[in-house]
Amino acid sequence: MRTLTTLLALPVAALTMGLSSCSLFSSGTTTATKDLEVGKCYNTVSDKAGGDHPVGEVTVVDCAKAHTYEVVAQTTFPKDVDKLPSADSIKSLGQGFCQGEDFTKYVGVDAGSSSYQIEYLSPSDDTWATGDRKISCVVAQGDKSQVKGSAKDSKK
């Protein structure tokens, strides 16, 4: 299971996003969070997932359908990093990367001007042991309300 961390709660400008679709991957496929890719929209399987509670699986949905989260950027720890970095190191990488250039390219505005709440999924001890090195940057509405449409090029 992976850890979902909120970076900052930004004001919510609108409850609906632009109509551009992020993926026609599926409509309700359950997948491991470590297997998510940029452009995938999803809902948590459990309402208890997130924060201090691990997020192991999510339901991937077409971004044109109601969803809570969208993966907007990803990075990985180098393969030569032998053990899971400290929580502070993960936080530093997550904050720095998820509010950076890849976010701006995907959404169309810099993180400081965005209305999205930015969060990230990071490896846990269990997933690290199986080779998980990925940090996935995700966006959501501040109140976790569901939206339809993609954050891609939304300039929100």
TITI-267817 format. One record per residue (C-alpha): z, x, y; residue number from 1; residue in one letter. Coordinates in nm, 3 decimals, m for minus. Example, Ala and Ser with C-alpha at 12.3 -4.5 7.8 and 13.67 -1.06 7.14 Angstrom:
! TITI-267817
0.780, 1.230, m0.450, 1, A
0.714, 1.367, m0.106, 2, S
This chain:
! TITI-267817
0.000, 0.000, 0.000, 1, M
m0.070, 0.116, 0.353, 2, R
0.128, 0.084, 0.674, 3, T
0.008, m0.126, 0.970, 4, L
0.133, 0.007, 1.303, 5, T
0.091, m0.159, 1.643, 6, T
0.003, 0.083, 1.922, 7, L
0.045, m0.141, 2.222, 8, L
0.046, m0.505, 2.302, 9, A
m0.226, m0.567, 2.556, 10, L
m0.277, m0.894, 2.742, 11, P
m0.488, m1.149, 2.562, 12, V
m0.789, m1.240, 2.775, 13, A
m0.944, m1.500, 2.547, 14, A
m0.893, m1.656, 2.209, 15, L
m1.256, m1.620, 2.112, 16, T
m1.466, m1.307, 2.100, 17, M
m1.838, m1.258, 2.141, 18, G
m2.070, m1.413, 1.889, 19, L
m2.221, m1.093, 1.754, 20, S
m2.149, m1.067, 1.384, 21, S
m1.981, m0.756, 1.250, 22, C
m2.064, m0.799, 0.884, 23, S
m2.212, m1.037, 0.638, 24, L
m2.025, m0.850, 0.364, 25, F
m1.849, m1.148, 0.212, 26, S
m1.662, m1.466, 0.265, 27, S
m1.313, m1.421, 0.133, 28, G
m1.321, m1.111, m0.089, 29, T
m0.983, m0.950, m0.152, 30, T
m0.995, m0.572, m0.113, 31, T
m0.754, m0.280, m0.084, 32, A
m0.690, m0.176, 0.275, 33, T
m0.783, 0.182, 0.187, 34, K
m1.135, 0.054, 0.108, 35, D
m1.196, m0.115, 0.445, 36, L
m1.483, 0.015, 0.656, 37, E
m1.567, m0.004, 1.027, 38, V
m1.708, m0.345, 1.117, 39, G
m1.515, m0.538, 0.853, 40, K
m1.309, m0.838, 0.959, 41, C
m1.012, m0.952, 0.757, 42, Y
m0.698, m1.158, 0.720, 43, N
m0.378, m1.042, 0.557, 44, T
m0.305, m1.179, 0.213, 45, V
0.066, m1.217, 0.291, 46, S
0.223, m1.335, 0.615, 47, D
0.493, m1.072, 0.553, 48, K
0.242, m0.783, 0.560, 49, A
0.246, m0.550, 0.857, 50, G
0.501, m0.367, 1.069, 51, G
0.761, m0.223, 0.832, 52, D
0.605, m0.406, 0.537, 53, H
0.316, m0.240, 0.353, 54, P
m0.031, m0.391, 0.361, 55, V
m0.194, m0.341, 0.022, 56, G
m0.472, m0.597, 0.007, 57, E
m0.652, m0.809, 0.262, 58, V
m0.912, m1.083, 0.251, 59, T
m1.240, m0.957, 0.399, 60, V
m1.440, m1.230, 0.575, 61, V
m1.764, m1.255, 0.768, 62, D
m1.678, m1.180, 1.131, 63, C
m1.850, m1.503, 1.235, 64, A
m1.572, m1.688, 1.050, 65, K
m1.206, m1.714, 1.150, 66, A
m1.023, m1.382, 1.113, 67, H
m0.726, m1.198, 1.260, 68, T
m0.825, m0.830, 1.239, 69, Y
m1.137, m0.616, 1.274, 70, E
m1.175, m0.247, 1.185, 71, V
m1.322, m0.073, 1.491, 72, V
m1.288, 0.299, 1.407, 73, A
m1.176, 0.533, 1.130, 74, Q
m1.080, 0.895, 1.085, 75, T
m0.935, 1.095, 0.798, 76, T
m0.686, 1.371, 0.748, 77, F
m0.855, 1.688, 0.620, 78, P
m0.862, 1.722, 0.240, 79, K
m0.670, 2.049, 0.264, 80, D
m0.360, 1.867, 0.392, 81, V
m0.155, 1.865, 0.073, 82, D
0.119, 1.616, 0.148, 83, K
0.152, 1.304, 0.359, 84, L
0.216, 1.413, 0.719, 85, P
0.534, 1.305, 0.894, 86, S
0.555, 0.963, 1.054, 87, A
0.534, 1.133, 1.396, 88, D
0.215, 1.318, 1.298, 89, S
0.056, 0.999, 1.169, 90, I
0.159, 0.817, 1.487, 91, K
0.015, 1.093, 1.705, 92, S
m0.318, 1.088, 1.522, 93, L
m0.328, 0.708, 1.514, 94, G
m0.250, 0.668, 1.884, 95, Q
m0.480, 0.942, 2.001, 96, G
m0.776, 0.850, 1.787, 97, F
m0.752, 0.470, 1.793, 98, C
m0.747, 0.459, 2.172, 99, Q
m1.025, 0.713, 2.210, 100, G
m1.400, 0.746, 2.221, 101, E
m1.476, 0.563, 1.896, 102, D
m1.289, 0.255, 2.022, 103, F
m1.484, 0.266, 2.349, 104, T
m1.818, 0.300, 2.169, 105, K
m1.742, 0.008, 1.938, 106, Y
m1.586, m0.241, 2.183, 107, V
m1.775, m0.136, 2.496, 108, G
m1.473, m0.071, 2.720, 109, V
m1.198, 0.189, 2.708, 110, D
m0.873, 0.098, 2.534, 111, A
m0.680, 0.080, 2.861, 112, G
m0.915, m0.191, 2.991, 113, S
m0.931, m0.386, 2.666, 114, S
m0.757, m0.717, 2.605, 115, S
m0.717, m0.637, 2.235, 116, Y
m0.396, m0.529, 2.070, 117, Q
m0.475, m0.203, 1.892, 118, I
m0.315, m0.128, 1.558, 119, E
m0.384, 0.113, 1.275, 120, Y
m0.353, 0.127, 0.899, 121, L
m0.236, 0.458, 0.756, 122, S
m0.172, 0.602, 0.411, 123, P
0.161, 0.553, 0.236, 124, S
0.318, 0.791, m0.015, 125, D
0.160, 0.588, m0.297, 126, D
m0.194, 0.578, m0.157, 127, T
m0.177, 0.942, m0.042, 128, W
m0.108, 1.042, m0.403, 129, A
m0.434, 0.872, m0.506, 130, T
m0.642, 1.051, m0.240, 131, G
m0.614, 0.811, 0.056, 132, D
m0.650, 1.011, 0.380, 133, R
m0.791, 0.739, 0.605, 134, K
m0.658, 0.602, 0.935, 135, I
m0.825, 0.267, 1.013, 136, S
m0.806, 0.143, 1.373, 137, C
m0.797, m0.235, 1.396, 138, V
m0.791, m0.486, 1.678, 139, V
m0.629, m0.827, 1.699, 140, A
m0.529, m1.080, 1.960, 141, Q
m0.178, m1.011, 2.093, 142, G
m0.050, m1.334, 1.940, 143, D
m0.234, m1.271, 1.610, 144, K
m0.438, m1.589, 1.655, 145, S
m0.759, m1.610, 1.460, 146, Q
m1.094, m1.565, 1.632, 147, V
m1.459, m1.598, 1.542, 148, K
m1.710, m1.327, 1.630, 149, G
m1.696, m0.951, 1.646, 150, S
m1.523, m0.716, 1.885, 151, A
m1.835, m0.496, 1.867, 152, K
m1.989, m0.464, 2.212, 153, D
m1.769, m0.752, 2.333, 154, S
m1.642, m0.550, 2.634, 155, K
m1.304, m0.722, 2.597, 156, K
